[in-house]
Amino acid sequence: MGKLVSTIFVTLDGVYQAPGGPQEDTRGGFEHGGWSFVYGDDDFGRFITEVFERPAAFLLGRRTYDIFSSYWPRVTDPDNLVAAQLNALPKFVASATLTDPGWAHTSVLGGDLAKEVTALKERTDGELQVHGSGALVRSLLALDLVDTLHLATFPVVLGSGFRLLTEGARPTKFRHTGGRVTSAGVSIQTYDLAGRPDYGEYTLPENA
């Protein structure tokens, strides 16, 4: 049984849209693309290396797949761990419209998301990694299919853009399992899903 692990970059106000470049995702007239670039120091690079040492397969949303497939196949340096893993390992795309993926080792999940991802986890030996793919991650969280979330929060507020968690998100409890802050101020925290939230109440002491 595999473990579904999501790694996603967000701003302080929860925006995940276009962290990698100005033209990455301009939907809605978004003008802030590339907001993560200036924070890519050695500390952040070590985190990315650690993540990409562990995948058995990748699960991507359609937009992230399009972005990745236009870039990573052109990176042929065998010492580039990210490119080597993305190009060689199985990739699964959640899409109702993609029919003929051109990136090698790619399969399309076009049916019932819950059933297909559950089956994919069952036949994966190791980490099934989701990178970016904010809308897909939202859906997977709502279905309780995410096991671990690496949330990298960058010290910037944009004020617009697509946000990871929105009104109506399923109430979910997380257990913090590790974290660090890079020298550039990126907070990288790891959480395991832990069911539904617990609730309580603060009350005044009897002698107050």
Secondary structure as UniProt FT lines:
FT   STRAND          3..11
FT   TURN            12..13
FT   TURN            22..23
FT   HELIX           27..29
FT   TURN            33..36
FT   HELIX           37..39
FT   HELIX           42..52
FT   STRAND          55..61
FT   HELIX           62..69
FT   TURN            70..71
FT   HELIX           72..74
FT   TURN            78..79
FT   HELIX           81..88
FT   STRAND          91..94
FT   TURN            104..105
FT   STRAND          106..109
FT   HELIX           113..122
FT   STRAND          127..131
FT   HELIX           134..142
FT   TURN            143..144
FT   STRAND          148..154
FT   TURN            167..168
FT   STRAND          174..181
FT   TURN            183..184
FT   STRAND          187..193
FT   TURN            206..207
//
